Amino acid sequence: MLFTAIGCCQRKPCNGLLERIQKGLSSRFKIEIQASSSQTDYFELSGGGKQVTVRANNYVSAAFGVNWYLKYYCRTNFSFCEDQLPQLPTDLPPVNERQATVLADNLYMNYCTFSYTTVFWDWERWEREIDLMALNGITMPLAMVGTEAVWRNTLLKFGYTNSEIKEFLCGPAYFGWLLMGNLEEIGGPLPDEWFTNQIALQKKILARMRAYGMKPVFQGFFGMVPSSLKEKFPEAHLVEQGLWNSLQRPPVLDPTDPLFERMAKVWYAEYEKLYGQAEAFGGDLFHEGGKTGGIDVTDAARRVQTAMRQKNPNAVWVIQAWGGNPKAELLAGLDKQHTLVVDLAAEFWDNWRTRKGFDGFPWLWSNITNYGGNIGLHGRLDAIASGPVDGQHDPIASLSMKGIGSTPEGIEVNPVVFDLANEMRWRSEYLDLEVWLQKYAERRYGSPDTSLKAAWSLFHRTAYGTYAGHRRPSESVFCAPPSLKRDKITASAWSQSRIFYDPELFAQGVGLFLQSAEKLNQVPTYQYDAIDFVRQYLADLGREAYYKLVDAYQAKERAAFAHWSERFLQLIRDQNELLSTHERFFVGRWLAMARSKSKQPEIQDLYEHNARMLIGTWTETQSPVRDYAHKEWGGMLRDYYLPRWTNYITYLKESLQGETVPVPDSFSAEKAWVNAHNTYTIASHADPVQTAKKMYSKYRRVDEVR
C-alpha cells in the first residue's frame, strides 16, 4: 500500500492544531493521509523518539489519532474545562497501534447549545472548540451561527422590510428555539451589526470545519414561518402551532402550498450564497408538541426533503428522535439514503431499540446528558460506555447504525462525559469503565496518585452513576424557587432535586480527591475539578439542610428551624465564595462575553439583558421555563438566589411566630436582576484549591462531630 506524506499546505489543519496546542508540537508529528478503500475510518500510530507518524484516512481521523497518542502514551487531557498538557519528553514513547471504526458519523451539539453556551463566543473561542471537535473525532458539527442572516435575506424577497424581519427574529440568546419552531420575537430586536458580525464569524467557522473535512449541518427549511406571513400572503395555508411554554409558536406553512416551494427555493439559494453548499440540513416538523393541522404528514415530509435536495441532490435531512418524533408516517415519506435520525437521548430512552433501528433508516446513537447548561455533576457513564456497543451488536439496528452523537443542551461542563462519549465511536467491544476511569484520572491531572483513582471510583459509583429514572442532573435546591415542597422541590419544571446516589460516599470521594491538593494546586484541570466537586458537595449538603428546615417548620420546632435555615443560607454564601474564585464558575464571565459582542453601550445592554434573562427568568413574564437554565455561579448565588431564599425563610420564621404575612413573590426581584447592568469582579487573589479545601473541611468537620 502506498502512503503519501502531505505537504505543508495540505497538512495545515493538523499542523495549525498542533501549534495551537503547544508551540513546536507540529514538528513532533508526521501526518500522512491515505483515503481508505473501504467505508472505514482509521488511524495508525508508529515511531517514537523525535517524531511519531500518524497515518489516517482523513484529517479528523488524524487529529483523533494525535489525541489518542497524547492521551494514552503521554498522559494528557484536552477539554473545554481546562487542559493538562506537560512539555513532551525529548524522546517520545514508542508506538505501533492501529484503530478503526465502521461508524462514519459523529454529530455534535444541540440547537440549544447555540443559546445556552456558544451564543456570545468570538472566533478565538470557536477556533478552540473546532480544535476540540477534531481531537475528539467530530465529523458532523451543527453550524447554526448566522442563520438569522439567511432568514433576513429570504424574507426580504417576500415583501418584508428590515424592521418587520426584526419583529420576527428573536434576541441572540433565543435562536435555538426559533430554529426549532418554538418561539419568535423574544429578546429582540437585533441590531444591524449583529448580522454583519455573525456572517463573518460563521464564514471563519465553516472554513475551519471544512479544512478538517467535517460536514457542517445547516438549518433546513421545514415550513416554520413568521406569524406575520398571513398578512403578506392571506391565501397561504398556515398551520397554527399554539403555545410553547406560554410563548406563541410561529406557524408552519403547509408544504403542499405553492408558497412553500417558492420560499424553500429562496432559502437554500440564500444559504448557499452566504455560506456555500452543505450536505446536511437539520430541522424538525412538529417539534415538541407541534400540530399537524390535518395535513398529510407523509406527503409533507416528502416535499420538505425534495425541496432540500433541489440545490444539492446529495443532501441529507438530519432529524431528531425526541418526544415521539419522528413519527412512522413522517419517515414513510422520506428517502432512506438522504435521511439521518439522531436518537437524541439514547443513554436514557433507547428509542433505537424499541423502534428497531428506526425501521432501517440510518441513525446515530447520541447522548444529551446536559439540560439548560446546568452545572450539576451528571453523566450516565455506564450507559454511555455500553449503548453504542449495544447498537453495533444488535442484529437489526446495527444494519443501519451510522455513528454516534454528543448533543448536550449546554457544554463546558462534565468533561469526562465528552471524553468518553466520543471515544466510543472507535470501540466496537465493551469497555471496562473502571479501568478507563483510572486512566482518565491519570491523564486528567497528569499524576498517577492512588487517591485520585480512588476518588474517581467513588464518583463513578455516585454522581456519574447510571440509575433508573435519572435522566437529568439532580438540581441544586439553592437554585429552586422557594417552597415547602420538600422531596418534590425543583429548580426547573422537568427535573428533580432528588439525589440518586449516596451523598456520604460522594463526600468521601471529594475528600480523597483533595488529598492531592498540595501537589496539584497549580494544575488547571485539578483546580477546575476541585471547585466543581466541592460545589457539588455543598449542594448535596444544601438538600439535607433544606429537608431539615422544612421538617422543623412543619413540626413547629423554632430552634431547629432557626439552626437549619441559617445553615442552609450559610451554605449558599459559602458556595458563592467558592465559585467566585474561578472564572468558569462566575457569572461575570458570561455577562462580559455578552457585552463584548458590541462596542455600542445600548447594544451591549441588549445582549446583557438576553444573557441575564436566559439564565434567570427565561421569559419576560412568569412561565414554566423560569429557572430552567439556572446556574450555580459565583455572583448569581449572592444576588439572585440568596435574596429570594432569605426573604422566604424570613416569611416562614414570622409565620412560626404567629404573624400573618403574605408569601413573598420573588419574581419582581428576579426581573430587577435580569434588567440590571451591575458589574461583577472575580475574587482575583483567592486560591481556588485552597478555598475548596477550606469549604470541604469546614463542613466535613462539623458533620463528623454531628
Secondary structure, DSSP 4 states (H G I P E B T S, - for coil): ---EE--TTTTHHHHHHHHHHSTTGGGGEEEEE---SSS-EEEEEEEEETEEEEEESSHHHHHHHHHHHHHHHH--B--SS--B-PPPPSSEEEEEEEEEES--EEEE--TTHHHHTSTT--HHHHHHHHHHHHHTT--EEB--TTHHHHHHHHHHTTT--HHHHHHHS--GGGHHHHHTTS--STT-PPPHHHHHHHHHHHHHHHHHHHHHT--PEEEP--SB--TTHHHH-TTS-EE---EETTEEPPPEE-TTSHHHHHHHHHHHHHHHHHH---SEEE--TTTTS---TT--HHHHHHHHHHHHHHH-TT-EEEEEEBTTBSPHHHHTTS-GGGEEEEETTTTTS-HHHHTHHHHT--EEEEE---STT--S----HHHHHHHHHHHHH-TTGGGTEEEEEE--SS-SS-HHHHHHHHHGGG--S---HHHHHHHHHHHHHT---HHHHHHHHHHHHTTT---TT--SPPPPGGGSPP-S-GGG--SSTT------S-HHHHHHHHHHHHTTHHHHTT-HHHHHHHHHHHHHHHHHHHHHHHHHHHHHHHTT-HHHHHHHHHHHHHHHHHHHHHHTTSGGGBHHHHHHHHHTT-SSHHHHHHHHHHHHHHHTTSSSS--TTTTTT----BTHIIIIIHHHHHHHHHHHHHHHTT---PPP--HHHHHHHHH--------TTS-HHHHHHHHHHHHHHHHHH-
